[in-house]
């Protein structure tokens, strides 16, 4: 089939690579978000998908809005059979959805209908799910509500961050998306409506969502830290300034600390929660680089009885 691939961040690149390497399909063009400012100089930088497409000699389309007439006209000229999508980052209008004969097929990083929305991996981790996965589905105008072509499952490991899990899903999902394109082309794959039960929503995780509440149990703190790593990054406050929690682990045997209370050992920093303590392994003070929590504690000279988060 002739394909137009839509995607933007690094997590979409494995799927693009899989389609390019498939040998069965022609990736005629790539649709991605416009170049965005990045780095200290805030210079405009192309998306990872745009860079990979350019390396492969594929035409790159960067509409400000997918409803732009010039973009829609170019898409009609290309006349794709299907448009696979991975984390494109913009809503597709009906005028765009109607162009490819087989529609737009999205690779979503959850087992639909669970975790519909922008942050399925983060929400799965923060909810304490043990199993997640990826699904390919036909895009409709509703939020991730279209019929499903296929799924793959992935176990959530006890120490997974959202970055770890998303990386594995990106590669597993790439194979699923390529297989979905194959099945659509040869007519062996039909989309099945999602069940009406089991729908959960996964809106974008905000900076406010990533603030650690030390009054909650240690398992909840652990899930928030892992779910918000690497972005937007779990955080608390210390002496009135924001402190990012890069890595922490529960310490079930320590139950003598009140929520937010710090206890500094020779090579350890413990914080009390609503149940037992967690140990801070890596932190990042405001305006600083990430460092080992024990080194940070020595540098700021934590006094007995000091707290984080209040």
Helices and strands as residue ranges (DSSP letters): E 2-7, G 10-12, H 13-21, E 26-31, E 36-38, E 43-45, H 48-55, E 59-61, H 69-78, E 83-86, H 94-97, E 104-108, H 120-126, E 131-138, E 148-155, H 162-186, H 218-227, E 235-238, E 241-251, E 262-264, E 269-271, E 277-285, E 291-292, H 293-300
